[in-house]
């Protein structure tokens, strides 16, 4: 571990959103020894007070190992040292190894890792539009040091680790949890154990923890791993998703969806929502059932997303929003009403999760009518049959695709008094439209609790 360069910068004016701003982010290497004072390096401009305290931003260190990464990412010629506004360009101190509170001897100064660098608009101006978001997502952000003992530093000084608390989080974990995994209550609790955590960060993390402990889902995107994949039919698979940190999943209701995001956290994301087809009583995984579109149109991102998801293998990762959408009211069913689930094709996915939830709430009776959509998800249909088979009040009725065989009000009415039924409907837009029209014609519209269209 050693310093490769000591970099200083003066104040200069730049324009951000057509507004003049002073910055000292433009730093360049200097020769000789540089004095380290309590609030920073001698000769280095300090532009504005920091809300977390200037003493916690005294010296900024950035690992030289990341330079090659950014040169590749940005297709750029080699950067000069100091490019990222760091005072010390160092080697051997990566964010996934350095811990908050580490005490280092650099030259004759003793410094302590205070917190990671959180970039601002000035870095965008220095590096190019939107660079700050790339910088944060990479978690290759470097870290600020507070000065415990003044001294001096120079290029090629060895860096000695004097003290470390192995229970303190790494800089990488600190960035990841505070900015991307703030749904993770266990992770946030770990951050609060950071050695010499400064009050401003403690206040921020405690507020995030309070929200995480009381939230039904999570804000932003959460990363999942595909832990199981089942082929439902020729063009359809079920993917079982588990939190990559092994944390419990948020609860969900029958009929809710996950929005899956491809393209990482970039500005070029592609998103599509998929029904959760698993049992709401089992939160070990979320299961989504995905059908590949026959000929994905590159002007229709949803086709690209589905095709890429079908091709995923066990061990690969995706980002997802929290479960959303809901039937109203959620089970248990309304008193004196008969839940009637109507599905077609892939519409069995949300109806299966509703069927599971009705079963868990010990509904006295429920009906699931399924109309074939051609290539149906056979595994999901077998699960639905199993639920109906073990519950004396639950029934499943399968219909075909042809005119005499398809689902209609008359067929449903032979089994269920329509005026006593609450309807949950999922299938193709044509199927849902046709069934809703029939029920509305029978003056039953108020009892249609959920309608999901697939395509």
N, C-alpha and C positions, 0 to 999 in steps of 0.2 A: 504494500500500500504506500503510495507516495503522491505528492503534488507534481503535476507536469507543468503547470503555469499559474502565475499570480496575475490577475487581470483587474484593471481599474478603469473607471469611466467618469467623465465629467458630465455636467448637465447640458442637455440640448432640447430644443423645442421640436415636437412633431405634431402632426395633425391627426386626430382621431375623431371620426364622424364630423369633420369640418370644424373641429374645436381644437385650439392650440393647447398642448399638454407638455409639461416638462418631464424628461426621463433621463435616467443614467444607465439604461439597459445596454447601450453601445459601449462595450468594454474591450480593452486590448491588453495583451501581455506586456508586462514591465520587467526589467532586469533588476538584479540586486535584491536586498532585503527590504521588506515592507513591514512597518509597525502595525501591530494588531491592538486596537483600543477596544474598550468595552462596547462601543456602539459601531464598530466596523474597522475597516482598513484605512490607514492614513492615505489621504489623497483620493479617496473614492467618494463621489458625490452621493448624498442622501437627499432624495427629492421631497418626500412627504412623510408625515408621521404614519405609522402603521397602527391599525386598531388593536393588534395583538402585542404592541410594544416594540420599539426599535431594538431593544436589547435582544429580542427573540429573532431578529432578522439581521443580526450583526454581520454575518459572513455567509455567502451562498456558495455551496459546493455542487459541482456537476460532474458525473462520471464520464471520462473520455470514451469509455466503451460504447456509449450511445451515439457518438458522432457518426460512425459507419452506418448505423441503423437509419439515421435521419438523412444521410447522404443518399442511401438507396431509396428510401420512401419518397423523397422529394426530387430524385433524379438530379442531384446537385453536385457540383465539384466539391472537393474537400473544404470543409469550413475551417476558418482560423479559430484558435482557442479563444474562449471568451464569447463565442457566438451566441450562447444562450443567456448571456447576461450574468454569468457566474464570476465570482471573485476567485475561486479556486477550481481549476480543472484538475480532477484527481483520477487515479486509477486504483482499482481494487476495493472500491466502496460502493457496491451496487445496492439498489433499494430493497431487494428481497433478502439482503443479509444485514444491512445496517438497521439498528433498532433505535426507536425513540429513547433518548436519554443516554445513548452511548457517549462516553467521555474519551476524547482523542487528544493526543499530543501531536501538534503539527508545528515543526520548527521549535521555537521556545514557548509557543502559546499553548494553552490548554483550552479546548473547545468542546462543547456538548451539542449533540444533535437535538434540535428543538422541535422541528416539524417539517413536513414536506413543502415544497414550493407549489403554490396554487397560482397558475398563470393568470394574467390579466390581458386587457386589450393591447397593452404595449408590446407583448410578445407577438401578437398578430401583426402589428405594424413592422416589427423587426424581421419576422420570418415569412409573412404572407397571410392572406385572409384565411380564417378558420384553423390556423395552426394550433391555437390554444386547445381546441377540442381534441385534436389528434394527440397532442402532448399529454393531456390528462388521461385519455383512454389508454395510451401506451403504458402509463404509470412509470415512465422513464423521466421523472420530474426533478431529480436532485433533492437537496434538503438544505435548510437553514441551520446555522450553528450559532449558539450563544457563547460568549467569551467568559470562561471561568478564571482564566489567568492571562493577563496581557503578555505580549512578547513580540516576536517577529517571525515572518514566514518568507520563503523563497521557493523558486522552482527547484524540483528534485529533492525537496525535503521528504524524509521518511515520515509515515503516519503510523503512530503507535496507539493501539486500543488499550486504554488504561482501565476502564470499567465498563461492564455491561450487565444489565438485568435480563437474563434469558426469558423471563416472563413478559417483558415489554414487547409490544407489537413492532413488526418491521415497518419501514417507511412505505413499502409497497402495500402491505395490508392496511395501513392507515389511509392511504389514498383510495384504495379499492372499496373499503367499507364506508368511509365518510361520504364518498361521491357516487358510488355505484351499487353498493349492497347495503344501503341503510335500512332495508327491511330486516336485516339480520340482527336480531336482538342479542344473540350470544356474541356475535362479532363486535357489536357496539360496547357490550359489557367488558369485553377483552380490551378494547381501546381505552376504556376508563382506567385500566390498570397500568397505563403507560407511565414509565418513570418520569418524574418531573413534568407532568403534563401541565401546560400553562392554563390559567383560568378561562381564557376566552374559548379555547378548544373544548375544555371540560363542559362549559355551558352549552356549546353547540351540540356536542355528542349526547349530553343528557336529554336535550330537547328531541333529538332524533330517536333516542331510545324510548322515550315516552310515547312517541307516535308509533314506533314499531311494535310496542307491547299492546297497544290498543287497536291497531289497524285490523280490518277484516282481510285485507290483501296486502299489496305493496305499491309504492309509487315507482314509476320508471320501469326499467327492464331488469329482469332477473335471469340468470344463466342456468340452463338445464342441460343435463346429459341424457342422451337416449340410452336407456338401460335394457330395453327389450323391444323387439320389432316382430310383429306378426302379420303375415299376409292374409288379408280377409277375402280377397278374390283377385282376379287377374291384374287389375289396375289400382287396387286399394290396399293400404296397409294401416295398421294401428301402431302408433309409437307411444311407448311408455317413457315418461319424462320424470327425472328425479333431480332435486337440487344438487348442484355440484359440491356444495359445502356440507351435504348431509343434514340440512336443517329441515324441520317439519314444514309441510306445505300449508298454505292458507286454505281454510275451508271453502267449499263451493256448494252451490245448489244444483239440482238437476236442471238441465237446459242451459246452463251457463257455458261460456266460451273462453278460450285462450286466444289472444292475438300473438301470432308467431312472427318474429322479426328476423329477416336475413339482411346481411350487409353490416353487421356489427352496430357500433354506435355512431356510424358516419352519417353524413347528410344524404347518402344515397341508399337509405334503407328501403326494403320492400316488405310489406306487411300483409297478413291475411288472418282472419279470425276462423277458428275451428271449434266445433262443438266438443266439449269434454264428454267422452263416452264411458268413463269409469264410474265406479260406485262412490257417491259422495261420502259414504261412511269409511272409505279406505283412503287415507291421505298419505300413503307411502309413495305413490306416484300419481301423476296426471296422465290419462290416456287420451290422445286425440286420434281421430280416424281420418285419413287423408286419401283423396282420390286424385290420381294423375290426370290432367287434362289431355285429351287425345293429341292435340297439336297446339302447344302453348304459343300464344301470340306475344312477342316481345313488347308490344304496346300495351299488354294487359299483365301487369306485375303479378296478379293473383295466380295466373297460369304458371308463371315461372316459379313462384314460391311453392305451389303444390308439387310441381315436378321435382324440384330440388329436395323437398321433404320426403317424398316417396323414395328417393335415392339415398337418403341418409342411412348410415350404418350404426350399429351399437357402438357407443363410445364417443360419437360426435356430439357437438354442443349446438344449442340454439338459444336465442333470447326470447323471452315472453313477457307480456304484460300480465297483470293479475286477472283472475277470473272475473268476467263481467257479463252484463245482460242477465235478465232474470225473468222467470214467470211469476205472475202475481195473482193470488198469493202463493208463496212457496208451500210445499207440503208441510204439515198435514193438510188433507183436503178439507174443504168447507163442509160444515155439518150438514148431513142429509144429501150431499151431492155425490155423484159417481164420477171419478176421474176417468176420462176417455182419451187415450193417446192414439193419435192418427199419424202414421209415418209412411214415407215412400222412399225406397232406395237408401241413400246415405242418411236420410232423415231418422233412421233408427238410432243413430249415435246419440243425439240429445234425448230422444224418447227413452232410451235404455237407462240413462242416468236418472231421469224422472221416475221411471219404473222402480229402480233401486231405492230411491228416496221414499217413495210411497210405501214400499215394503218395510223400510226401516222404521217408518212412523206407524206401522201396523194398521194401514188403511184396511177397512173391512172388505172392500171390493175395488177392483180397477180393471179396465179393459185396455188392451193394446191391439189395435188393428194396423196391420202392415200391408201395404200394396207394393208388389215387386217393382223395382226400378230397372230391371235388367240384371246387371251384375251387382247383386246385393252383398253386403258385408256378412258373410256366413257365420263367422265367429260371434259377432254381436247378436245375430238372430238366435243362435244356440243359447247364449246367455239369457236372452229374454224368455225363451221357452223354458229354461231351467227355473227362472223366477216364478213363472206362471205355474209350473209343475209342482212346486213345493208349497204354494199358498192356495188354499181352497177357494179363496174369494177372488183370485187373480185369473184372468183369462187372456189368451192370445188367439187372434184370428188372422189368417193370412189370405190375402187377395191377390189375384193375378193382374196383368196389365191390360188385358182385353176389355172391351166394353161390357160384356155380360159379367165379367169377373171382378171388375175394379170396385174400389170403395165408393160408396155413395150413401146418402142419408137413409135410403130404404134399407140397405144392408146393415148399417149400424143400428137402425131402429128395431130390427128384428131381435137384437140382443140387449139393447139398452133403451130405456125410456128417454128420448132425446131431451125432454123438458127438465129432466133431473141431472143432466150430464154437464160436466165442466170439460172443455175440449182443449187439448194441447196438440198442435199440428206442426209437423216438420217434413219437408220434402222439396221437390222442385217447385219453382215459381208457379208453373202451370198446375201442379197438383194442389198446392196450398190455395191458389186462387179459385180453383174449381170447388174444393171442399168448403172454403169460406163462403162462396156464393150460395152453395146449397144450404148451409146452416143459417145464413142471413135470411134467405128466402123463407126459412122456417121460423123466423123471428127469434133466433137463438144467439144472435151476435153478442149479447152481454156475457155469455158463458164461455166465449173463446178467450182463454187465459194466455195463450202463447202461440205464436205462429212464426216459424223460422223457415226462410227460403234458401235453398241451395241451388244456385245457378239460375 
